[in-house]
Amino acid sequence: MTPLLDAFSDTPLDCPHWLSPCGTVLLINSDSMAVLQRMHAKSVNCVVTDPPYNIGEQYANYEDNRVAYYEWCEEWLSHCLCVAECVLVTPGTPNLTHWTKFKHDPAWIHCWYKPNATNRSGARWVNVWEPVLRYGGKWRHYHDSLRLSIGRQTDTGNHPCPKPLKWGTWAVTGVSDAGQIVLDPFSGSGTTPVACIQTGRRCIAIEIDPGYFAVGISRCEAAFADTATFFGRPVQRELA
Ligand SMILES: C[S@@+](CC[C@H](N)C(=O)[O-])C[C@H]1O[C@@H](n2cnc3c(N)ncnc32)[C@H](O)[C@@H]1O
């Protein structure tokens, strides 16, 4: 098994990071653009990510009102498509039309249907779905959409907008096989790495905020403690 640190052009990493004792999860506390530029081409199998939407979300430190936001998104998407063959990303419903003007075209637009959502819709009343763009790769699920209500999460610290863990397991199992490496350059409270632990994937996750990075480590430690093993390998859980 290739060590996760081999994905980088120079080691050791010079920013705070945490490598799980079994070596299957690497969390990095840094700006993902800087880290992506240090990664070898095709050094991971896929990217699953949920970037900030530039809608003024109240993060602890990150200001969610970046100037030239779409240029920034197009730049990190290009880096992701260099390091991986497949990228699954939630662009945010209000940003979807801009993403369709980028130089890379998605292979498919998947859908997360949230029956109990209450966000205002640009159409008229309530917005109950989110686009999930997939660039490249192949889709492993029979259906191209997920129906999953939003619920309160208790282990995600003060992160204002964690994705549900079931969303994370749907996403990582949709674009990767067990044992493969998933990269999340905007990992927040660590939903993607926890989903990877639960489903037997390896994971590199990057988060700029030290507090959310720390929450991610705690969640991963708890997930490892909770994951049943069979001869040292995680037992793959079925999606409910
Ligand atoms: C929508 S949240 C991700 C939430 C995550 N899916 C979860 O379930 O917790 C986006 C995250 O990107 C982080 N972020 C913003 N700019 C970043 C950057 N340049 N590098 C790394 N992380 C960044 C923010 O701090 C925030 O936690």
Ligand as a Chemical Component Dictionary entry (heavy atoms), coordinates in Angstrom:
data_LIG
# 
_chem_comp.id                   LIG 
_chem_comp.type                 NON-POLYMER 
_chem_comp.pdbx_formal_charge   0 
_chem_comp.three_letter_code    LIG 
# 
loop_
_chem_comp_atom.comp_id 
_chem_comp_atom.atom_id 
_chem_comp_atom.alt_atom_id 
_chem_comp_atom.type_symbol 
_chem_comp_atom.charge 
_chem_comp_atom.model_Cartn_x 
_chem_comp_atom.model_Cartn_y 
_chem_comp_atom.model_Cartn_z 
_chem_comp_atom.pdbx_ordinal 
LIG C1  C1  C 0  -18.840 23.926 3.330 1  
LIG S1  S1  S 1  -17.544 23.766 4.473 2  
LIG C2  C2  C 0  -17.176 22.013 4.400 3  
LIG C3  C3  C 0  -18.001 21.239 5.382 4  
LIG C4  C4  C 0  -17.674 19.758 5.393 5  
LIG N1  N1  N 0  -18.208 19.115 4.213 6  
LIG C5  C5  C 0  -18.231 19.106 6.638 7  
LIG O1  O1  O 0  -19.065 18.187 6.505 8  
LIG O2  O2  O -1 -17.895 19.518 7.733 9  
LIG C6  C6  C 0  -16.162 24.462 3.633 10 
LIG C7  C7  C 0  -14.901 24.483 4.469 11 
LIG O3  O3  O 0  -13.834 24.972 3.662 12 
LIG C8  C8  C 0  -12.898 25.610 4.532 13 
LIG N2  N2  N 0  -12.001 26.428 3.687 14 
LIG C9  C9  C 0  -12.246 27.633 3.133 15 
LIG N3  N3  N 0  -11.196 28.040 2.388 16 
LIG C10 C10 C 0  -10.277 27.052 2.464 17 
LIG C11 C11 C 0  -8.986  26.867 1.893 18 
LIG N4  N4  N 0  -8.449  27.791 1.083 19 
LIG N5  N5  N 0  -8.309  25.738 2.165 20 
LIG C12 C12 C 0  -8.856  24.785 2.969 21 
LIG N6  N6  N 0  -10.072 24.910 3.557 22 
LIG C13 C13 C 0  -10.790 26.020 3.299 23 
LIG C14 C14 C 0  -13.782 26.377 5.507 24 
LIG O4  O4  O 0  -13.107 26.690 6.711 25 
LIG C15 C15 C 0  -14.936 25.379 5.699 26 
LIG O5  O5  O 0  -14.754 24.592 6.858 27 
# 
loop_
_chem_comp_bond.comp_id 
_chem_comp_bond.atom_id_1 
_chem_comp_bond.atom_id_2 
_chem_comp_bond.value_order 
_chem_comp_bond.pdbx_ordinal 
LIG C1  S1  SING 1  
LIG S1  C2  SING 2  
LIG S1  C6  SING 3  
LIG C2  C3  SING 4  
LIG C3  C4  SING 5  
LIG C4  N1  SING 6  
LIG C4  C5  SING 7  
LIG C5  O1  DOUB 8  
LIG C5  O2  SING 9  
LIG C6  C7  SING 10 
LIG C7  O3  SING 11 
LIG C7  C15 SING 12 
LIG O3  C8  SING 13 
LIG C8  N2  SING 14 
LIG C8  C14 SING 15 
LIG N2  C9  SING 16 
LIG N2  C13 SING 17 
LIG C9  N3  DOUB 18 
LIG N3  C10 SING 19 
LIG C10 C11 SING 20 
LIG C10 C13 DOUB 21 
LIG C11 N4  SING 22 
LIG C11 N5  DOUB 23 
LIG N5  C12 SING 24 
LIG C12 N6  DOUB 25 
LIG N6  C13 SING 26 
LIG C14 O4  SING 27 
LIG C14 C15 SING 28 
LIG C15 O5  SING 29 
# 
